[in-house]
Every structure is written in structure tokens, then in C-alpha cells.
């Protein structure tokens, strides 16, 4: 049995992106969403360590792909700002209050 807890907004992944480092994570929760949205890493099957090792080795053997994923991550973080999240949320709240 696996304990299932996933961070909904993992800052450590964003920190790696900001440094231009690709991320490899299990395809679960917030990490999965960030990696899919940014195209800045690889996802392995949940709890499948063999798949995780395969993904790690693939990046170690392909520096061009590693660099490319890192660039995507850096660009993703540079586009983040609170207004892009707050404005839609305020719109939802205003609709709910009416």
C-alpha cells in the first residue's frame, strides 16, 4: 500500500525550473500538472521506480534534451506572476457573490 500525498503547488519544482534544471517526477498531483504545462521535465509512471530510473538515464545520456527542458522551465517561471492567477479567481468570486 502506498501513502498518497502530493503537493498541489510544489515550490521546489518551480525553483528547479527557475535554475533551468529539468525535473523528473511521478505523474501525480501538482508536479504532474506543472511538468505538463511547462514541458520542462519528464513524468514517470506513479510509484514505478524502474520507469523513474529509465527517465533519469535518458536525460543523462541526452544533454541536448536536458538543456531544452531546462530552457522550457526557465521560460515557464519567467511568465508566472500573481496577476495571471488572481484576476481569474476574482472573476469567479464575483460570479459566486452575485
The first five atom37 places (N, CA, C, CB, O) and aatype in JSON, in Angstrom:
{
  "aatype": [20, 20, 20, 20, 20, 20, 20, 20, 20, 20, 20, 20, 20, 20, 20, 20, 20, 20, 20, 20, 20, 20, 20, 20, 20, 20, 20, 20, 20, 20, 20, 20, 20, 20, 20, 20, 20, 20, 20, 20, 20, 20, 20, 20, 20, 20, 20, 20, 20, 20, 20, 20, 20, 20, 20, 20, 20, 20, 20, 20, 20, 20, 20, 20, 20, 20, 20, 20, 20, 20, 20, 20, 20, 20, 20, 20, 20, 20, 20, 20, 20, 20, 20, 20, 20, 20, 20, 20, 20, 20, 20, 20, 20, 20, 20, 20, 20, 20],
  "atom_mask": [
    [1, 1, 1, 1, 1],
    [1, 1, 1, 1, 1],
    [1, 1, 1, 1, 1],
    [1, 1, 1, 1, 1],
    [1, 1, 1, 1, 1],
    [1, 1, 1, 1, 1],
    [1, 1, 1, 1, 1],
    [1, 1, 1, 1, 1],
    [1, 1, 1, 1, 1],
    [1, 1, 1, 1, 1],
    [1, 1, 1, 1, 1],
    [1, 1, 1, 1, 1],
    [1, 1, 1, 1, 1],
    [1, 1, 1, 1, 1],
    [1, 1, 1, 1, 1],
    [1, 1, 1, 1, 1],
    [1, 1, 1, 1, 1],
    [1, 1, 1, 1, 1],
    [1, 1, 1, 1, 1],
    [1, 1, 1, 1, 1],
    [1, 1, 1, 1, 1],
    [1, 1, 1, 1, 1],
    [1, 1, 1, 1, 1],
    [1, 1, 1, 1, 1],
    [1, 1, 1, 1, 1],
    [1, 1, 1, 1, 1],
    [1, 1, 1, 1, 1],
    [1, 1, 1, 1, 1],
    [1, 1, 1, 1, 1],
    [1, 1, 1, 1, 1],
    [1, 1, 1, 1, 1],
    [1, 1, 1, 1, 1],
    [1, 1, 1, 1, 1],
    [1, 1, 1, 1, 1],
    [1, 1, 1, 1, 1],
    [1, 1, 1, 1, 1],
    [1, 1, 1, 1, 1],
    [1, 1, 1, 1, 1],
    [1, 1, 1, 1, 1],
    [1, 1, 1, 1, 1],
    [1, 1, 1, 1, 1],
    [1, 1, 1, 1, 1],
    [1, 1, 1, 1, 1],
    [1, 1, 1, 1, 1],
    [1, 1, 1, 1, 1],
    [1, 1, 1, 1, 1],
    [1, 1, 1, 1, 1],
    [1, 1, 1, 1, 1],
    [1, 1, 1, 1, 1],
    [1, 1, 1, 1, 1],
    [1, 1, 1, 1, 1],
    [1, 1, 1, 1, 1],
    [1, 1, 1, 1, 1],
    [1, 1, 1, 1, 1],
    [1, 1, 1, 1, 1],
    [1, 1, 1, 1, 1],
    [1, 1, 1, 1, 1],
    [1, 1, 1, 1, 1],
    [1, 1, 1, 1, 1],
    [1, 1, 1, 1, 1],
    [1, 1, 1, 1, 1],
    [1, 1, 1, 1, 1],
    [1, 1, 1, 1, 1],
    [1, 1, 1, 1, 1],
    [1, 1, 1, 1, 1],
    [1, 1, 1, 1, 1],
    [1, 1, 1, 1, 1],
    [1, 1, 1, 1, 1],
    [1, 1, 1, 1, 1],
    [1, 1, 1, 1, 1],
    [1, 1, 1, 1, 1],
    [1, 1, 1, 1, 1],
    [1, 1, 1, 1, 1],
    [1, 1, 1, 1, 1],
    [1, 1, 1, 1, 1],
    [1, 1, 1, 1, 1],
    [1, 1, 1, 1, 1],
    [1, 1, 1, 1, 1],
    [1, 1, 1, 1, 1],
    [1, 1, 1, 1, 1],
    [1, 1, 1, 1, 1],
    [1, 1, 1, 1, 1],
    [1, 1, 1, 1, 1],
    [1, 1, 1, 1, 1],
    [1, 1, 1, 1, 1],
    [1, 1, 1, 1, 1],
    [1, 1, 1, 1, 1],
    [1, 1, 1, 1, 1],
    [1, 1, 1, 1, 1],
    [1, 1, 1, 1, 1],
    [1, 1, 1, 1, 1],
    [1, 1, 1, 1, 1],
    [1, 1, 1, 1, 1],
    [1, 1, 1, 1, 1],
    [1, 1, 1, 1, 1],
    [1, 1, 1, 1, 1],
    [1, 1, 1, 1, 1],
    [1, 1, 1, 1, 1]
  ],
  "atom_positions": [
    [[0.84, -1.18, 0.0], [0.0, 0.0, 0.0], [0.89, 1.24, 0.0], [-0.96, 0.0, 1.22], [1.87, 1.32, 0.74]],
    [[0.53, 2.18, -0.83], [1.28, 3.44, -0.93], [0.53, 4.54, -0.19], [1.51, 3.83, -2.42], [-0.69, 4.66, -0.31]],
    [[1.26, 5.33, 0.54], [0.67, 6.55, 1.09], [0.63, 7.55, -0.06], [1.49, 7.1, 2.33], [1.64, 7.77, -0.72]],
    [[-0.5, 8.13, -0.28], [-0.64, 9.04, -1.41], [-0.81, 10.46, -0.91], [-1.82, 8.63, -2.31], [-1.87, 10.84, -0.41]],
    [[0.24, 11.22, -1.04], [0.2, 12.65, -0.75], [0.97, 13.33, -1.86], [0.8, 12.99, 0.66], [2.12, 12.98, -2.14]],
    [[0.35, 14.27, -2.49], [1.07, 15.04, -3.49], [0.87, 16.52, -3.22], [0.6, 14.67, -4.93], [-0.23, 16.96, -2.87]],
    [[1.92, 17.25, -3.37], [1.88, 18.68, -3.18], [1.1, 19.29, -4.34], [3.31, 19.27, -3.09], [1.34, 18.95, -5.49]],
    [[0.19, 20.19, -4.04], [-0.62, 20.78, -5.11], [0.14, 21.86, -5.88], [-1.89, 21.37, -4.53], [-0.14, 22.08, -7.06]],
    [[1.08, 22.52, -5.23], [1.88, 23.52, -5.92], [3.29, 23.47, -5.37], [1.27, 24.95, -5.76], [3.66, 24.26, -4.5]],
    [[4.08, 22.52, -5.87], [5.42, 22.27, -5.31], [6.44, 23.35, -5.7], [5.91, 20.91, -5.76], [6.89, 23.41, -6.85]],
    [[6.8, 24.16, -4.74], [7.75, 25.24, -5.0], [9.13, 24.71, -5.39], [7.88, 26.13, -3.77], [9.85, 25.38, -6.13]],
    [[9.51, 23.54, -4.91], [10.83, 23.01, -5.26], [10.94, 22.77, -6.76], [11.1, 21.71, -4.5], [12.02, 22.92, -7.34]],
    [[9.84, 22.4, -7.39], [9.86, 22.2, -8.84], [10.02, 23.55, -9.54], [8.57, 21.49, -9.33], [10.78, 23.66, -10.5]],
    [[9.32, 24.56, -9.06], [9.47, 25.89, -9.65], [10.88, 26.43, -9.44], [8.44, 26.86, -9.05], [11.42, 27.12, -10.3]],
    [[11.47, 26.13, -8.3], [12.85, 26.56, -8.05], [13.81, 25.89, -9.05], [13.27, 26.22, -6.6], [14.73, 26.54, -9.56]],
    [[13.59, 24.62, -9.31], [14.43, 23.93, -10.31], [14.23, 24.55, -11.69], [14.09, 22.41, -10.35], [15.19, 24.77, -12.42]],
    [[12.97, 24.82, -12.04], [12.69, 25.47, -13.32], [13.42, 26.81, -13.41], [11.18, 25.67, -13.5], [14.03, 27.12, -14.44]],
    [[13.36, 27.6, -12.34], [14.0, 28.92, -12.33], [15.5, 28.82, -12.57], [13.72, 29.63, -11.01], [16.11, 29.72, -13.14]],
    [[16.09, 27.71, -12.13], [17.52, 27.49, -12.32], [17.82, 26.83, -13.67], [18.06, 26.63, -11.21], [18.98, 26.55, -13.98]],
    [[16.78, 26.6, -14.48], [16.98, 25.98, -15.79], [17.27, 24.49, -15.71], [18.1, 26.66, -16.51], [17.91, 23.93, -16.6]],
    [[16.8, 23.85, -14.66], [17.03, 22.41, -14.48], [15.74, 21.65, -14.77], [17.52, 22.11, -13.03], [14.69, 22.01, -14.26]],
    [[15.81, 20.62, -15.58], [14.62, 19.81, -15.83], [14.26, 19.0, -14.59], [14.84, 18.87, -17.04], [15.11, 18.75, -13.73]],
    [[13.02, 18.6, -14.51], [12.52, 17.85, -13.36], [11.95, 16.52, -13.84], [11.44, 18.66, -12.58], [11.29, 16.45, -14.88]],
    [[12.21, 15.49, -13.07], [11.59, 14.19, -13.31], [10.77, 13.86, -12.08], [12.67, 13.06, -13.6], [11.28, 13.91, -10.95]],
    [[9.52, 13.54, -12.28], [8.62, 13.28, -11.16], [7.65, 12.18, -11.54], [7.87, 14.57, -10.76], [7.44, 11.86, -12.71]],
    [[7.05, 11.61, -10.5], [5.94, 10.7, -10.75], [4.77, 11.53, -11.29], [5.53, 9.92, -9.44], [4.6, 12.69, -10.92]],
    [[3.99, 10.94, -12.15], [2.86, 11.62, -12.78], [1.67, 11.67, -11.81], [2.46, 10.92, -14.09], [0.68, 10.97, -11.98]],
    [[1.82, 12.52, -10.8], [0.79, 12.67, -9.77], [0.67, 14.14, -9.36], [1.11, 11.8, -8.54], [1.67, 14.84, -9.27]],
    [[-0.54, 14.59, -9.12], [-0.8, 15.86, -8.49], [-0.17, 17.07, -9.14], [-0.36, 15.8, -7.12], [-0.05, 17.17, -10.36]],
    [[0.24, 18.0, -8.28], [0.83, 19.26, -8.73], [2.07, 19.1, -9.59], [1.16, 20.09, -7.55], [2.19, 19.79, -10.61]],
    [[3.0, 18.21, -9.22], [4.17, 18.04, -10.07], [3.8, 17.65, -11.5], [5.09, 16.99, -9.48], [4.37, 18.16, -12.46]],
    [[2.84, 16.75, -11.64], [2.4, 16.32, -12.96], [1.87, 17.51, -13.76], [1.31, 15.22, -12.85], [2.23, 17.68, -14.93]],
    [[1.03, 18.32, -13.13], [0.45, 19.46, -13.82], [1.51, 20.48, -14.23], [-0.6, 20.12, -12.94], [1.48, 21.0, -15.34]],
    [[2.45, 20.77, -13.32], [3.49, 21.73, -13.65], [4.37, 21.25, -14.8], [4.35, 22.01, -12.43], [4.72, 22.03, -15.7]],
    [[4.73, 19.99, -14.78], [5.59, 19.45, -15.83], [4.86, 19.4, -17.16], [6.1, 18.06, -15.45], [5.43, 19.72, -18.2]],
    [[3.59, 19.01, -17.13], [2.81, 19.01, -18.38], [2.63, 20.42, -18.93], [1.43, 18.36, -18.14], [2.77, 20.63, -20.14]],
    [[2.33, 21.38, -18.06], [2.11, 22.76, -18.51], [3.37, 23.41, -19.04], [1.55, 23.59, -17.39], [3.32, 24.21, -19.98]],
    [[4.5, 23.07, -18.45], [5.74, 23.76, -18.79], [6.56, 23.05, -19.86], [6.57, 23.91, -17.57], [7.38, 23.68, -20.53]],
    [[6.33, 21.77, -20.03], [7.18, 20.95, -20.9], [8.64, 21.05, -20.47], [7.03, 21.38, -22.39], [9.55, 21.13, -21.3]],
    [[8.85, 21.04, -19.15], [10.18, 21.25, -18.59], [10.68, 20.05, -17.81], [10.18, 22.47, -17.7], [11.52, 20.18, -16.92]],
    [[10.16, 18.89, -18.14], [10.62, 17.7, -17.42], [9.98, 16.45, -17.98], [10.32, 17.82, -15.94], [9.32, 16.47, -19.02]],
    [[10.2, 15.38, -17.27], [9.67, 14.09, -17.67], [8.83, 13.51, -16.53], [10.81, 13.11, -18.06], [9.12, 13.71, -15.36]],
    [[7.8, 12.79, -16.91], [6.94, 12.14, -15.93], [7.11, 10.64, -16.01], [5.47, 12.52, -16.15], [7.14, 10.06, -17.09]],
    [[7.23, 10.03, -14.85], [7.3, 8.57, -14.81], [6.0, 8.04, -14.23], [8.52, 8.08, -13.98], [5.25, 8.75, -13.56]],
    [[5.74, 6.79, -14.51], [4.53, 6.15, -14.0], [4.54, 6.19, -12.48], [4.4, 4.69, -14.52], [5.58, 5.96, -11.86]],
    [[3.39, 6.49, -11.87], [3.35, 6.59, -10.41], [3.91, 5.33, -9.72], [1.93, 6.83, -9.95], [3.5, 4.2, -10.0]],
    [[4.83, 5.57, -8.81], [5.43, 4.55, -7.95], [6.25, 3.5, -8.71], [4.36, 3.87, -7.17], [6.59, 2.47, -8.14]],
    [[6.55, 3.75, -9.98], [7.33, 2.81, -10.79], [8.79, 3.28, -10.81], [6.75, 2.7, -12.24], [9.16, 4.11, -11.64]],
    [[9.59, 2.75, -9.9], [10.99, 3.18, -9.79], [11.8, 2.83, -11.03], [11.62, 2.55, -8.56], [12.72, 3.56, -11.39]],
    [[11.49, 1.72, -11.68], [12.2, 1.36, -12.91], [11.97, 2.42, -13.99], [11.74, -0.02, -13.41], [12.91, 2.79, -14.7]],
    [[10.75, 2.89, -14.11], [10.46, 3.93, -15.09], [11.16, 5.23, -14.71], [8.94, 4.15, -15.2], [11.66, 5.94, -15.59]],
    [[11.21, 5.54, -13.42], [11.91, 6.74, -12.96], [13.39, 6.66, -13.31], [11.73, 6.92, -11.43], [13.97, 7.63, -13.82]],
    [[14.01, 5.52, -13.06], [15.43, 5.33, -13.38], [15.65, 5.46, -14.88], [15.93, 3.96, -12.87], [16.63, 6.06, -15.31]],
    [[14.76, 4.89, -15.66], [14.86, 4.99, -17.12], [14.84, 6.45, -17.57], [13.71, 4.21, -17.8], [15.64, 6.85, -18.42]],
    [[13.94, 7.25, -17.0], [13.83, 8.67, -17.37], [15.11, 9.43, -16.96], [12.59, 9.31, -16.7], [15.59, 10.27, -17.71]],
    [[15.63, 9.13, -15.79], [16.86, 9.78, -15.34], [18.01, 9.45, -16.28], [17.2, 9.35, -13.89], [18.76, 10.33, -16.69]],
    [[18.15, 8.18, -16.62], [19.23, 7.77, -17.53], [19.07, 8.41, -18.9], [19.25, 6.24, -17.68], [20.06, 8.8, -19.52]],
    [[17.84, 8.54, -19.36], [17.63, 9.13, -20.68], [18.11, 10.58, -20.71], [16.14, 9.06, -21.07], [18.66, 11.03, -21.72]],
    [[17.9, 11.32, -19.63], [18.39, 12.7, -19.6], [19.9, 12.76, -19.45], [17.73, 13.46, -18.46], [20.55, 13.62, -20.04]],
    [[20.46, 11.85, -18.68], [21.91, 11.82, -18.53], [22.62, 11.53, -19.85], [22.31, 10.78, -17.49], [23.75, 11.98, -20.08]],
    [[21.94, 10.79, -20.71], [22.54, 10.42, -21.99], [22.22, 11.4, -23.11], [22.07, 9.04, -22.39], [22.75, 11.27, -24.22]],
    [[21.37, 12.38, -22.84], [20.97, 13.32, -23.89], [21.06, 14.76, -23.38], [19.54, 13.02, -24.38], [20.05, 15.34, -22.98]],
    [[22.27, 15.34, -23.39], [22.43, 16.69, -22.87], [21.62, 17.75, -23.63], [23.88, 17.07, -22.91], [21.23, 18.76, -23.05]],
    [[21.36, 17.52, -24.91], [20.56, 18.49, -25.67], [19.12, 18.53, -25.16], [20.58, 18.14, -27.16], [18.54, 19.6, -25.02]],
    [[18.56, 17.36, -24.9], [17.2, 17.3, -24.36], [17.16, 17.89, -22.96], [16.68, 15.83, -24.34], [16.22, 18.61, -22.61]],
    [[18.17, 17.6, -22.16], [18.25, 18.14, -20.81], [18.26, 19.66, -20.86], [19.5, 17.61, -20.08], [17.54, 20.32, -20.12]],
    [[19.09, 20.21, -21.74], [19.17, 21.67, -21.9], [17.84, 22.25, -22.36], [20.28, 22.04, -22.89], [17.37, 23.26, -21.83]],
    [[17.23, 21.61, -23.35], [15.95, 22.08, -23.89], [14.86, 22.11, -22.82], [15.52, 21.19, -25.06], [14.13, 23.09, -22.7]],
    [[14.76, 21.05, -22.04], [13.77, 21.02, -20.97], [14.05, 22.12, -19.95], [13.76, 19.64, -20.28], [13.12, 22.75, -19.44]],
    [[15.32, 22.34, -19.65], [15.7, 23.4, -18.72], [15.29, 24.78, -19.22], [17.19, 23.37, -18.47], [14.82, 25.61, -18.44]],
    [[15.47, 25.01, -20.5], [15.06, 26.3, -21.1], [13.55, 26.48, -20.98], [15.51, 26.38, -22.59], [13.08, 27.56, -20.65]],
    [[12.8, 25.42, -21.25], [11.34, 25.49, -21.12], [10.95, 25.85, -19.69], [10.68, 24.14, -21.53], [10.07, 26.68, -19.47]],
    [[11.61, 25.24, -18.73], [11.3, 25.52, -17.33], [11.58, 26.97, -16.97], [12.1, 24.62, -16.42], [10.77, 27.61, -16.3]],
    [[12.72, 27.48, -17.4], [13.07, 28.87, -17.11], [12.05, 29.82, -17.72], [14.48, 29.19, -17.63], [11.62, 30.77, -17.07]],
    [[11.67, 29.57, -18.96], [10.68, 30.43, -19.62], [9.33, 30.36, -18.91], [10.51, 30.02, -21.1], [8.63, 31.37, -18.79]],
    [[8.97, 29.18, -18.45], [7.7, 29.0, -17.73], [7.67, 29.86, -16.47], [7.49, 27.51, -17.37], [6.69, 30.55, -16.21]],
    [[8.75, 29.81, -15.7], [8.81, 30.57, -14.45], [8.8, 32.07, -14.73], [10.05, 30.18, -13.65], [8.21, 32.84, -13.98]],
    [[9.46, 32.47, -15.79], [9.5, 33.9, -16.11], [8.12, 34.46, -16.44], [10.45, 34.15, -17.27], [7.89, 35.66, -16.29]],
    [[7.21, 33.62, -16.9], [5.86, 34.08, -17.23], [4.92, 34.09, -16.03], [5.27, 33.19, -18.32], [3.83, 34.65, -16.1]],
    [[5.33, 33.49, -14.92], [4.46, 33.43, -13.75], [4.4, 34.79, -13.05], [4.95, 32.35, -12.77], [5.42, 35.42, -12.8]],
    [[3.2, 35.2, -12.75], [3.0, 36.38, -11.91], [1.65, 36.23, -11.23], [3.08, 37.71, -12.75], [0.76, 35.55, -11.73]],
    [[1.53, 36.86, -10.1], [0.32, 36.66, -9.32], [-0.93, 37.16, -10.03], [0.46, 37.35, -7.98], [-2.01, 36.61, -9.82]],
    [[-0.81, 38.18, -10.87], [-1.99, 38.72, -11.53], [-2.62, 37.73, -12.5], [-1.63, 39.98, -12.26], [-3.83, 37.74, -12.69]],
    [[-1.8, 36.88, -13.11], [-2.36, 35.9, -14.04], [-3.2, 34.85, -13.3], [-1.23, 35.22, -14.84], [-4.03, 34.17, -13.91]],
    [[-2.98, 34.73, -12.01], [-3.78, 33.78, -11.21], [-4.89, 34.49, -10.45], [-2.88, 33.04, -10.23], [-5.98, 33.94, -10.3]],
    [[-4.63, 35.7, -9.98], [-5.59, 36.41, -9.15], [-6.78, 36.91, -9.96], [-4.91, 37.57, -8.45], [-7.92, 36.77, -9.51]],
    [[-6.54, 37.47, -11.12], [-7.64, 38.05, -11.91], [-8.73, 37.03, -12.22], [-7.09, 38.62, -13.21], [-9.9, 37.33, -11.99]],
    [[-8.41, 35.83, -12.74], [-9.48, 34.86, -12.98], [-10.18, 34.42, -11.69], [-8.92, 33.64, -13.69], [-11.39, 34.19, -11.68]],
    [[-9.42, 34.32, -10.61], [-10.01, 33.91, -9.33], [-10.98, 34.96, -8.82], [-8.9, 33.65, -8.29], [-12.05, 34.62, -8.31]],
    [[-10.63, 36.22, -8.95], [-11.52, 37.3, -8.54], [-12.81, 37.26, -9.37], [-10.82, 38.68, -8.68], [-13.9, 37.48, -8.84]],
    [[-12.66, 36.99, -10.67], [-13.84, 36.86, -11.52], [-14.78, 35.76, -11.05], [-13.41, 36.59, -12.94], [-16.0, 35.94, -11.05]],
    [[-14.21, 34.65, -10.65], [-15.04, 33.54, -10.12], [-15.74, 33.96, -8.85], [-14.18, 32.28, -9.87], [-16.93, 33.71, -8.68]],
    [[-15.0, 34.59, -7.93], [-15.59, 35.04, -6.68], [-16.74, 36.05, -6.93], [-14.51, 35.68, -5.79], [-17.78, 36.0, -6.27]],
    [[-16.53, 36.95, -7.88], [-17.57, 37.94, -8.18], [-18.84, 37.25, -8.7], [-17.05, 38.96, -9.21], [-19.94, 37.65, -8.34]],
    [[-18.68, 36.23, -9.52], [-19.84, 35.49, -10.03], [-20.56, 34.78, -8.9], [-19.41, 34.48, -11.1], [-21.79, 34.73, -8.87]],
    [[-19.8, 34.22, -7.96], [-20.4, 33.49, -6.86], [-21.15, 34.43, -5.9], [-19.33, 32.72, -6.1], [-22.18, 34.05, -5.33]],
    [[-20.64, 35.63, -5.72], [-21.24, 36.57, -4.8], [-22.55, 37.12, -5.34], [-20.29, 37.7, -4.52], [-23.45, 37.43, -4.56]],
    [[-22.68, 37.23, -6.66], [-23.9, 37.78, -7.27], [-25.11, 36.95, -7.0], [-23.74, 37.92, -8.75], [-26.21, 37.29, -7.45]]
  ]
}
